[in-house]
Amino acid sequence: MKITIIGGGPAGLYFALLAKKHDPAHDIQIFEQNPRGATYGWGVVFSDVGLSFLKEADPDFFAEFTAGHECCDYMEIVHRDTRVQIHGNHFSRTARLAMLETLDQACRRVGVEIRHGERITDIDALARDADLLVGADGANSAVRLHYAEQFRPSFERRRNKFAWYGTRQRFHPVSLIFRETAAGVFIAHSYQYSPEFSTFLVEVDPETWLRAGFDRMSEEESSRACAEIFRADLGSNPLLTNRSHWFEANIVRNERWHHANVVLLGDALRTVHFSLGSGTRMAMQDAIALHRGIVDHPSDLPAAFTAFEAQRRRSSSSFQGAAARSLDWYETVAGKLHLDPVGFAYDYMRRTGQVSHEDLRRRDPHFTAAYEAQNTDEPLGRTA
């Protein structure tokens, strides 16, 4: 089979790797518009559940993929200068560039051709020339835009503002930091992803963003202002920039997932908000499901697409629903700051409706006992 993939992110690379390892006769070519070694953002984080699917799909590559990861088994929520630790949450973190380079090298070893620095201008020509064209070109997918009438995408722009930074301050646990200022509430999502660096994502509602004057600041000015707000957390370390411009979350959905011999994967197909840390996981699970569909239906592409969608549609909707509830929580967090630190952390952990009180008790009985001691009169049953 001749397979052409547009987009050299985790979805496209991992699908190519699985397909080529299964059948070396496949002719697989990946087009990536960015030069090799260029990436934007800092680290990526996986839960232990999020990595288990990789181990099952390809144990040898799993060992290679996770070899240099930074790991921890708890998270920390900072509210009113109090650090609340919640154990039983296992996280594995790595640099985004290191993740892509590991995937890139594995693909090249098995004979996948990867062409960097090439922007595709004639998608129809590629589709005609290939048995399968995979659109794995991210949230701003050119493939999805070109076939918009067929895929019927929809977009929902959320209200909070975000900026991705890095820092040399090492946040060993996955940390959420809430700081109240005269302008409003600032939130930092932070975690160490290498021996030297941590991701530091700043989130703020649009009214606070305007009151603080970020609409008049350059990228460097914004980074300095945010570093000042989180000085107690960053120590003497500045925030590092890499196209660290403010943006809003844009939630992408597609009514249809495939058209003729073209299929979407990863963020081109659907975006999942990073507050759940699931975007890369979803992309790579898409790759596994599409690969399995083709293995089960090697000469029937429509049947392979149907199998892919049957396996992924429900979980995709479920994750997007949970992500929407998580976004709602962050967008209304100012109304929760009256809660004591333990109660605040408990409210956060149950924000999506998918984690019950009993789930938390199994993860961290000490944290749950601390919450129960302060809330003996409240019903603690399972969330519907």
C-alpha positions as CSV (number, residue, x, y, z in Angstrom):
1,M,0.0,0.0,0.0
2,K,1.2,3.5,-0.8
3,I,0.6,5.7,2.3
4,T,1.1,9.4,2.3
5,I,0.9,11.3,5.6
6,I,0.7,15.0,6.0
7,G,2.0,16.1,9.4
8,G,5.1,14.8,11.3
9,G,3.5,15.0,14.8
10,P,2.9,12.0,17.1
11,A,-0.2,10.8,15.3
12,G,1.4,10.6,11.8
13,L,4.7,9.3,13.0
14,Y,3.3,6.6,15.2
15,F,0.9,5.4,12.6
16,A,3.7,5.2,10.0
17,L,5.9,3.2,12.5
18,L,3.2,0.7,13.3
19,A,2.2,0.2,9.6
20,K,5.8,-0.1,8.3
21,K,6.8,-2.6,11.1
22,H,3.7,-4.7,10.4
23,D,4.2,-4.7,6.6
24,P,7.7,-3.6,5.3
25,A,6.2,-3.6,1.8
26,H,4.2,-0.5,2.5
27,D,5.6,2.6,0.8
28,I,5.2,5.3,3.4
29,Q,6.1,9.0,3.0
30,I,5.6,11.8,5.6
31,F,5.5,15.5,4.7
32,E,6.2,17.9,7.6
33,Q,6.3,21.6,6.9
34,N,8.6,22.4,9.8
35,P,12.4,21.7,9.6
36,R,13.7,18.7,11.5
37,G,14.4,19.6,15.1
38,A,12.0,22.5,15.2
39,T,9.1,22.3,17.7
40,Y,7.0,24.8,19.6
41,G,6.1,24.2,23.2
42,W,8.1,22.6,25.9
43,G,7.2,19.2,27.5
44,V,4.4,16.7,27.2
45,V,3.0,14.6,30.1
46,F,1.4,11.2,30.1
47,S,-0.5,9.4,32.9
48,D,0.3,5.7,33.6
49,V,-3.0,4.9,32.0
50,G,-2.1,7.0,29.0
51,L,1.1,5.0,28.5
52,S,-0.4,1.5,29.0
53,F,-1.8,1.5,25.4
54,L,1.7,2.1,24.0
55,K,3.1,-0.8,25.9
56,E,0.4,-3.1,24.6
57,A,0.7,-1.9,21.0
58,D,4.5,-2.2,20.7
59,P,6.5,-3.2,23.8
60,D,9.9,-2.7,22.2
61,F,9.1,0.8,21.1
62,F,7.5,1.5,24.5
63,A,10.8,0.8,26.2
64,E,12.6,3.2,23.8
65,F,9.9,5.8,24.0
66,T,9.9,6.0,27.9
67,A,13.7,5.5,28.5
68,G,14.5,9.2,29.3
69,H,11.2,10.2,30.9
70,E,10.9,12.1,34.2
71,C,8.5,10.3,36.4
72,C,6.5,11.0,39.6
73,D,3.6,9.5,41.5
74,Y,1.8,12.5,42.9
75,M,0.6,15.9,42.0
76,E,0.5,19.1,43.9
77,I,-2.1,21.9,44.1
78,V,-1.0,25.3,45.5
79,H,-3.8,27.5,46.9
80,R,-3.4,30.2,49.5
81,D,0.3,29.4,49.6
82,T,-0.6,25.9,50.9
83,R,0.7,22.9,49.0
84,V,-1.7,20.0,48.9
85,Q,-0.2,16.7,47.6
86,I,-2.4,14.0,46.0
87,H,-0.7,10.7,45.6
88,G,-1.7,7.7,43.4
89,N,-1.4,9.9,40.2
90,H,1.5,8.5,38.1
91,F,2.9,10.8,35.5
92,S,5.6,10.4,32.9
93,R,7.1,13.6,31.2
94,T,9.4,14.3,28.4
95,A,10.5,17.1,26.1
96,R,8.2,17.4,23.1
97,L,11.3,17.6,20.8
98,A,12.8,14.4,22.4
99,M,9.5,12.6,21.8
100,L,9.3,13.6,18.2
101,E,13.0,12.7,17.6
102,T,12.5,9.3,19.1
103,L,9.5,8.7,16.8
104,D,11.4,10.1,13.8
105,Q,14.4,7.9,14.4
106,A,12.3,4.8,14.8
107,C,10.4,5.5,11.6
108,R,13.6,6.1,9.6
109,R,15.1,2.8,10.9
110,V,12.2,0.8,9.4
111,G,12.3,2.6,6.1
112,V,9.7,5.4,6.4
113,E,10.6,8.4,4.3
114,I,10.2,11.7,6.2
115,R,10.5,15.0,4.3
116,H,10.9,18.0,6.5
117,G,10.5,21.7,5.4
118,E,7.9,21.0,2.8
119,R,4.5,22.7,2.7
120,I,1.9,20.8,0.6
121,T,0.1,22.9,-1.9
122,D,-1.8,20.3,-3.9
123,I,-3.5,17.9,-1.6
124,D,-5.7,16.5,-4.3
125,A,-2.6,15.4,-6.3
126,L,-1.3,13.5,-3.2
127,A,-4.6,11.9,-2.6
128,R,-4.8,10.7,-6.2
129,D,-1.2,9.3,-6.1
130,A,-1.7,7.4,-2.8
131,D,-3.8,4.4,-1.7
132,L,-4.3,6.2,1.6
133,L,-3.8,9.9,2.5
134,V,-3.6,10.6,6.3
135,G,-4.3,14.2,7.5
136,A,-2.3,14.4,10.7
137,D,-1.4,18.0,10.4
138,G,-2.6,19.4,13.7
139,A,-5.4,21.7,14.9
140,N,-5.0,24.0,12.0
141,S,-5.1,21.2,9.5
142,A,-4.7,22.1,5.8
143,V,-6.2,18.7,4.9
144,R,-9.3,19.3,7.0
145,L,-9.7,22.8,5.5
146,H,-9.3,21.5,2.0
147,Y,-12.0,18.9,2.4
148,A,-14.1,21.0,4.8
149,E,-17.3,20.3,2.9
150,Q,-16.8,16.6,3.3
151,F,-15.5,16.5,6.9
152,R,-17.9,19.2,8.2
153,P,-15.7,20.5,11.0
154,S,-17.0,22.7,13.9
155,F,-15.0,25.0,16.2
156,E,-15.6,26.3,19.7
157,R,-13.3,29.0,21.0
158,R,-13.1,29.1,24.8
159,R,-12.7,32.3,26.7
160,N,-9.5,31.9,28.9
161,K,-6.1,33.0,27.7
162,F,-3.0,30.9,27.8
163,A,0.7,31.3,27.2
164,W,3.3,28.4,27.1
165,Y,6.6,29.1,28.8
166,G,9.5,27.1,30.0
167,T,11.7,27.5,33.1
168,R,14.7,26.1,34.8
169,Q,12.8,25.9,38.0
170,R,12.2,22.2,38.4
171,F,8.6,21.2,39.4
172,H,9.0,17.5,40.2
173,P,5.2,16.9,40.7
174,V,2.7,17.9,38.2
175,S,1.8,21.2,39.9
176,L,-1.2,23.6,39.7
177,I,-0.6,27.0,41.2
178,F,-3.3,29.6,41.9
179,R,-2.3,33.2,42.6
180,E,-4.7,36.0,43.4
181,T,-3.6,39.4,42.3
182,A,-5.3,42.9,42.2
183,A,-6.1,42.2,38.6
184,G,-7.6,38.7,39.2
185,V,-6.7,35.1,39.4
186,F,-3.6,33.6,37.6
187,I,-3.1,29.9,37.2
188,A,0.1,28.0,36.4
189,H,0.2,24.5,35.0
190,S,3.8,23.2,35.6
191,Y,5.8,20.0,35.5
192,Q,9.5,19.0,35.1
193,Y,10.1,17.2,31.8
194,S,13.9,16.9,31.7
195,P,16.8,17.2,34.2
196,E,17.0,20.9,33.5
197,F,13.6,22.3,32.4
198,S,9.9,22.4,33.3
199,T,6.9,23.5,31.3
200,F,5.1,26.5,32.8
201,L,1.8,27.3,31.2
202,V,0.0,30.4,32.4
203,E,-3.8,30.7,32.3
204,V,-6.0,33.7,33.0
205,D,-9.5,34.8,32.2
206,P,-9.9,37.6,29.6
207,E,-11.0,40.3,32.0
208,T,-8.0,39.7,34.3
209,W,-5.8,39.6,31.2
210,L,-7.0,43.0,30.2
211,R,-6.9,44.6,33.6
212,A,-3.3,43.4,34.0
213,G,-2.4,45.1,30.7
214,F,-1.3,42.0,28.7
215,D,-3.0,43.3,25.6
216,R,-0.3,46.0,25.5
217,M,2.7,43.8,26.2
218,S,5.2,42.1,23.9
219,E,6.1,38.5,24.3
220,E,9.1,39.3,26.5
221,E,7.1,41.8,28.6
222,S,4.4,39.2,29.2
223,S,6.9,36.6,30.3
224,R,8.5,39.1,32.8
225,A,5.1,40.1,34.2
226,C,4.1,36.4,34.6
227,A,7.4,35.6,36.3
228,E,6.8,38.4,38.7
229,I,3.3,37.1,39.6
230,F,4.7,33.6,40.2
231,R,8.0,34.8,41.8
232,A,7.4,32.8,45.0
233,D,7.1,29.6,42.9
234,L,9.9,30.3,40.4
235,G,12.6,31.5,42.8
236,S,15.2,33.5,40.8
237,N,14.4,31.7,37.5
238,P,12.9,33.7,34.6
239,L,10.3,32.3,32.2
240,L,11.7,31.2,28.9
241,T,9.9,32.0,25.6
242,N,9.4,30.0,22.4
243,R,6.6,31.6,20.4
244,S,4.9,32.1,23.8
245,H,2.1,34.3,22.5
246,W,-1.3,34.4,24.2
247,F,-4.0,32.2,22.7
248,E,-7.4,30.8,23.5
249,A,-8.4,27.1,23.4
250,N,-10.1,26.2,20.1
251,I,-12.0,23.0,20.4
252,V,-12.2,21.1,17.0
253,R,-14.7,18.4,16.1
254,N,-15.5,16.8,12.8
255,E,-18.9,15.4,11.8
256,R,-17.2,13.0,9.4
257,W,-13.8,11.4,9.9
258,H,-12.9,10.2,6.4
259,H,-13.6,11.0,2.8
260,A,-12.7,8.8,-0.2
261,N,-9.2,7.6,0.6
262,V,-8.5,10.4,3.1
263,V,-8.7,10.1,6.9
264,L,-7.9,12.5,9.8
265,L,-5.9,11.7,12.9
266,G,-5.0,13.5,16.1
267,D,-5.6,17.2,16.5
268,A,-6.7,17.5,12.9
269,L,-9.6,15.2,13.8
270,R,-10.4,16.5,17.3
271,T,-8.7,18.6,19.9
272,V,-8.7,17.7,23.6
273,H,-7.8,20.5,26.1
274,F,-4.4,20.1,27.7
275,S,-5.9,20.4,31.2
276,L,-6.5,16.7,30.9
277,G,-3.1,16.0,29.4
278,S,-4.6,13.8,26.8
279,G,-3.9,15.3,23.3
280,T,-0.8,13.3,22.5
281,R,-2.3,10.2,24.0
282,M,-5.4,10.6,21.9
283,A,-3.3,11.1,18.8
284,M,-1.3,8.0,19.3
285,Q,-4.4,5.9,20.2
286,D,-5.9,7.1,16.9
287,A,-2.8,5.8,15.1
288,I,-3.2,2.4,16.8
289,A,-6.9,2.2,15.9
290,L,-6.3,3.1,12.3
291,H,-3.5,0.7,12.0
292,R,-5.6,-2.1,13.4
293,G,-8.5,-1.3,11.1
294,I,-6.1,-1.6,8.1
295,V,-4.6,-4.8,9.4
296,D,-8.1,-6.3,9.8
297,H,-9.3,-5.1,6.4
298,P,-6.1,-4.9,4.2
299,S,-8.0,-4.7,0.9
300,D,-11.1,-2.8,2.0
301,L,-10.3,0.8,3.0
302,P,-13.9,1.8,3.7
303,A,-14.2,-1.1,6.1
304,A,-10.9,-0.1,7.7
305,F,-12.2,3.4,8.2
306,T,-15.5,2.1,9.6
307,A,-13.6,0.0,12.1
308,F,-11.3,2.9,13.1
309,E,-14.2,5.2,13.7
310,A,-16.2,2.5,15.6
311,Q,-13.3,2.0,18.0
312,R,-12.5,5.7,18.5
313,R,-15.7,7.8,18.2
314,R,-17.1,7.0,21.6
315,S,-13.9,7.6,23.5
316,S,-13.2,10.8,21.5
317,S,-16.6,12.2,22.5
318,S,-16.1,11.1,26.1
319,F,-12.7,12.8,26.4
320,Q,-14.0,16.0,24.8
321,G,-17.0,16.0,27.2
322,A,-14.6,15.6,30.2
323,A,-12.3,18.3,28.8
324,A,-15.3,20.7,28.4
325,R,-16.2,20.2,32.1
326,S,-12.5,20.7,33.0
327,L,-12.5,24.0,31.0
328,D,-15.7,25.1,32.8
329,W,-14.0,24.5,36.1
330,Y,-11.0,26.7,35.2
331,E,-13.2,29.4,33.7
332,T,-15.2,29.7,36.9
333,V,-12.4,29.1,39.4
334,A,-12.7,32.6,40.9
335,G,-15.9,31.4,42.5
336,K,-14.1,28.6,44.3
337,L,-11.2,30.4,45.9
338,H,-13.1,30.7,49.2
339,L,-12.6,26.9,49.7
340,D,-9.9,25.8,52.0
341,P,-6.8,24.3,50.3
342,V,-7.9,20.7,50.9
343,G,-11.5,21.3,49.8
344,F,-10.2,23.3,46.8
345,A,-8.0,20.4,45.7
346,Y,-10.8,17.9,46.2
347,D,-13.2,20.0,44.1
348,Y,-10.5,20.1,41.4
349,M,-10.0,16.4,41.4
350,R,-13.7,15.8,40.8
351,R,-14.2,18.6,38.3
352,T,-14.9,16.3,35.3
353,G,-17.5,14.1,37.0
354,Q,-15.4,11.0,36.1
355,V,-13.6,10.6,39.4
356,S,-15.7,9.5,42.4
357,H,-15.0,9.9,46.1
358,E,-14.2,6.2,46.2
359,D,-11.8,6.5,43.3
360,L,-10.0,9.2,45.3
361,R,-10.0,7.0,48.4
362,R,-8.3,4.2,46.5
363,R,-5.7,6.6,45.0
364,D,-4.8,8.5,48.2
365,P,-6.6,7.5,51.4
366,H,-4.7,10.1,53.4
367,F,-5.9,13.0,51.2
368,T,-9.4,11.6,51.3
369,A,-9.4,11.3,55.0
370,A,-8.2,14.9,55.4
371,Y,-11.1,16.0,53.3
372,E,-13.6,13.9,55.2
373,A,-12.4,15.3,58.5
374,Q,-13.3,18.8,57.3
375,N,-16.6,17.8,55.6
376,T,-18.3,15.2,57.8
377,D,-21.8,16.5,57.0
378,E,-21.5,16.4,53.2
379,P,-22.7,13.4,51.1
380,L,-19.6,11.7,49.6
381,G,-21.2,9.2,47.2
382,R,-20.3,8.4,43.7
383,T,-20.6,11.1,41.0
384,A,-23.1,10.2,38.3
